[in-house]
Amino acid sequence: MPAISYNGRTMIPISMLSQVGVGYAWDQKKKTVDIFLQYAAGTTIPPSPSL
């Protein structure tokens, strides 16, 4: 699915972020997505509280 413009925002499929080193995890209970940066050896940096 390509990126789209919606209500003045650019929306992209979150799975595309993995192509640039961004990881994500779906929380079914909360129905939210956590987004984080991936680095070598599987380490991650937690998301910013402002996101």
C-alpha positions as CSV (number, residue, x, y, z in Angstrom):
1,M,0.0,0.0,0.0
2,P,1.4,3.4,-0.9
3,A,1.6,6.5,1.3
4,I,-1.5,8.7,1.2
5,S,-2.5,12.2,2.2
6,Y,-5.2,12.3,4.8
7,N,-6.5,15.4,6.6
8,G,-3.3,17.3,5.8
9,R,-1.0,14.4,7.1
10,T,1.1,11.9,5.2
11,M,0.1,8.4,6.2
12,I,2.4,5.4,5.4
13,P,2.1,1.8,6.2
14,I,3.9,1.2,9.5
15,S,5.6,-1.9,8.0
16,M,7.5,0.4,5.7
17,L,9.4,1.8,8.7
18,S,11.3,-1.4,9.1
19,Q,13.1,-0.6,5.8
20,V,14.8,2.3,7.5
21,G,15.6,0.6,10.8
22,V,12.5,1.5,12.8
23,G,10.8,-1.3,14.7
24,Y,7.3,-1.5,16.0
25,A,5.1,-3.7,18.2
26,W,1.3,-4.0,18.4
27,D,-0.3,-4.1,21.8
28,Q,-3.5,-5.9,21.3
29,K,-4.9,-5.1,24.8
30,K,-4.4,-1.4,24.5
31,K,-4.8,-1.3,20.7
32,T,-1.7,0.8,20.3
33,V,1.6,0.6,18.4
34,D,5.0,1.2,20.1
35,I,7.6,2.5,17.7
36,F,11.4,2.2,18.5
37,L,14.7,2.5,16.8
38,Q,16.7,-0.7,16.1
39,Y,20.4,-0.9,16.4
40,A,23.1,-3.6,16.0
41,A,22.8,-6.8,18.0
42,G,19.0,-6.4,18.5
43,T,19.3,-3.5,21.0
44,T,16.6,-0.9,20.9
45,I,16.1,2.6,22.2
46,P,12.7,3.1,23.9
47,P,10.1,5.4,22.4
48,S,10.1,9.1,23.4
49,P,7.3,10.0,25.9
50,S,6.3,12.8,23.5
51,L,5.3,10.4,20.7
